[in-house]
Structure formats: C-alpha cells, structure tokens
Amino acid sequence: MNRHPPADHDPKPKQPRNEVGSMQVSVETTQGLERRLRFQVSNERIDKEVKSRLTSLKSQVRLDGFRPGKVPYKVVEKRYGAEVRDEVVTEVLRASYVEAMEQEGLRPAGAPDIQPLPTAEGEDLEYTATFEVLPEIEVKGLDELEVERPAVEIADADLDKVLEQLRRQNVDYVEVGRPSADDDRVTIDFTGQIDGAGFKGDRGKDVGVRIGSGQMPKEFEQALKGLRAEDVKDIEYHFPERSPDQQLAGKTAIFHVTVNRVEEPQLPALDDEFAKRLGIEEGGFEQVRAQIRESLEFERDRAVRARLKQQVLDKLLAHHDALELPQSLVNAELKVLRERALRRMQQAGSDEQTPDIPDSALEQGARRRVTLYLLINEIVRSNDIRLDEGRLQEALNELASNHSRPQELLQYYMEHRQMMEGLELAVIEDQAVDWILERVKTVDQVMSFDELMGIKGGTEDQDSESEDEGNEVNA
C-alpha cells in the first residue's frame, strides 16, 4: 500500500516563521488623524527568505519518483515557489507594519488599509498602509472636578417596605361569599369562540386569576369584578392588532366564564413561621430582618458606586469635549449602537425587519463612547494601571452567584478568552474610575434609599438606557 498521497495531492508542509529585518519607511499626514506609511523592502531579502524556506522543504517533501529528502530544489521551487513567495510577502507586510509602528512611535486606532504598489519582477517590494492614529491626550484638571457621593442610611422603614413585599408574595387566600373585588383571586372555567369557532388557547379549567395582577388582559380581569361563586358571564375581548398570535390579531372573542370560587388575600404574620416559609430555619424573624438589611446595604453600595462612576464619566467628558476622534472608532461604535437598537426594536415587537436607523440618531452616543474610551485608555496607559486579579475574581464570583449554574458559567469564561477579556476591561475601567475618584473633590449628598434607587411611589424609575450606563467605555 502507498503510504503517501499521489504527487498531485501532496500538501505543502508547515514552515517555521522567520523574523523580518529593517526596511525603509516614510510617514505622511494626509488629513486629521490619518497617516499613510510607505514601505520599501528589498527584493533580495524576500528572495533570500523564499530560498531558505524552499530549501527547508526539500527535507520534508515526498513526491512520487523521488526518495524522501532527495527532491531536487528546482522541482520544489516549481511546485511551491509561488505559494511560498505569497506567504513570505504577506508576512513581510504584516511584520514590517508592526515594526514601523514601533519605529515611528505611532499608535494606530484601527486596522490599516494596505495596498501594494506596482513593481516589476525583481524590484524591491513597495506598499502603503493608510490608517488613523490615536490622538495625543493629556488628562488634566481632575482636581478641579467635584462629584456628589450619596450618603444613605438604611432605615427601619426601608426594611418594612421589603417585608411588606415579601408578605404580598407569600399571601394566603381564603374563600369568601361576597362579590369579587380588586386583589381577590377568582377561580374560573372558561371557553372561547371567534365567529362561533374555537381557537388555540380557547379554554381553561380551574384557572385562578388575581384581579389587577396583569396575569390576564386588563379588560378581562376587570370583567371578573363583582362576580360570586357559581355566577356565569360572557366576556367579550378584542385581541390587539399586534397580538403575538397573528391568527388572533384584531379579532373579537366571546369567553363563556363560570366562577368556581372567590378568595380574598390574607397577609401572613411577621413571625418565626414566616421566616420558615422563606427558608430560614435558624434565627427566626430577626434573621429575616438581618438578611434584608444586608441585601439593601449591598444594593445601596452598588448604586452609590454606579452614581459616582456616572458622574466621573460625565465630568471627565465635559472637561475634554474638544478631543479629536478617529472616525474608524466612531464608525465601529455606530455599528454597535445600531445592532443594539435593532435588537431592542425586535424585542419590542417592531414589524420592521430591517428598520432604517440614520447615523445622525446615533452619532452623539457613538462619539461619547469613543471619547470616554480614549480618556480612560490614556489614564490606564499613562499611569500604568494593571489588572487587579483579586477584583477580577470578585467580578467572576458575582456573575456566577447570579447564574443558575455558576460552575458552568465560570468554566465558560475560562474557556472563552474573548469573554474573559471583556470582563478584564470592565475591571480595569473600574480601577481607572477609582484612580480618578482619589483625585477629584467629593461632597456627601444625604438622601433616602428610595431616592438613591430612583423609586417613586413604590416602583423604580429606570431609564430605558440603563443597560448602557457603566458600560459605555468598554462595550
């Protein structure tokens, strides 16, 4: 049996990579932050590298008709010469570009546009690389900035609010003979028809509906008010035009409802039995309060940190608002923001598959993110801020603690370098913010826990863009 493939299918063995030496390079400023480098690498050096690799191939190539290691150089050159030359030229372009960046002290903002220049056979290799550089940045005036540090004490009233929420989440229901009212649970059987015919989801048996909970459409829940056990009622419901089930969209259904029972809520007492209901076996009700306080203090500290960070970024940006930005970085951020906006529109049920989002709608946000990235990057670079491995581990542990399968999440981060790099960037960013906070003026701003968390009337007043806050530098 032939142990080697036929000559026509013989693959080229892998070769060691050699270093590329000096070259001639000139730098031209075209406009703004754009630079154009012109390189010239001697053809003699390229020929020498090609010959070296082809000579090395002689000892590895196996071709029919020749003993191993005895294939003539001319045969190897004819078979692999063009491929090896292309490989060497590609490596020369890449390596000489990197060397030129170091030699000229340039910091590129993105990938270059490399264009070989036309040359005759045997002439030196020439090419241009066009790219943008990072602007020269001097972060200054930090001692002139002032941020407000929220000063929040966790009060007994804050604990009481959480306890009340827990009571409502663990409510008991007791059957009553009166008509149903808000917050009552009405247990029903129902069947539905559209134009006299059934449809998917048209029936249910012994279904409990808490009036005002939003479990079912508001109109349906309100129609259950005032009913007693054994009452029968037909409820008309008009499906919205944007119903998740397009077969029902815009149609009107008649639901025939029979009430099985009406129950009113009874809040459990705040005692040791309530603690056991929450899974706390030792320490009783006082342990419940202690754990709630600990949780609120954790949320407070995280919210204080977020507010301080946002103020630092806002003031840092305002203090360096005239920074010249590489357009390549702005374009990259525009792409990120557009993709995020499209995801949000899809999650909101937009009918448009590829809505047109103009750059003008995203330009300001993109420029803000790039400016902050450059400023934070310069602070990290110029002050030699190194990754704190302890903080990185804390960030990993926090992520894992909020995941249903923490060990799997940790393993995923360990195996996917890109995910870990993103977390490392976030940690270094936080370290840079800490470095800034040590230099700016801070004044305490006394406020309540609800004010800190943006809670009004018992609900959180959250900005729709909150997912971007604190992540706009490294997102």
Secondary structure as UniProt FT lines:
FT   HELIX           7..9
FT   STRAND          24..29
FT   TURN            32..33
FT   STRAND          34..41
FT   HELIX           43..58
FT   TURN            59..60
FT   TURN            64..65
FT   TURN            68..69
FT   HELIX           73..104
FT   STRAND          113..116
FT   TURN            121..122
FT   STRAND          125..133
FT   HELIX           142..144
FT   STRAND          146..151
FT   HELIX           156..169
FT   STRAND          172..176
FT   TURN            182..183
FT   STRAND          185..194
FT   TURN            195..196
FT   TURN            200..201
FT   STRAND          203..210
FT   TURN            211..212
FT   HELIX           218..223
FT   TURN            224..226
FT   TURN            229..230
FT   STRAND          232..238
FT   TURN            241..242
FT   TURN            246..250
FT   STRAND          252..266
FT   HELIX           272..277
FT   TURN            278..279
FT   HELIX           284..319
FT   TURN            320..322
FT   HELIX           327..347
FT   TURN            348..349
FT   HELIX           359..382
FT   TURN            383..384
FT   HELIX           389..401
FT   HELIX           406..415
FT   HELIX           417..437
FT   TURN            438..439
FT   STRAND          441..446
FT   HELIX           449..453
FT   STRAND          455..456
FT   TURN            457..458
FT   STRAND          459..460
FT   TURN            464..465
FT   HELIX           466..468
FT   TURN            469..474
//
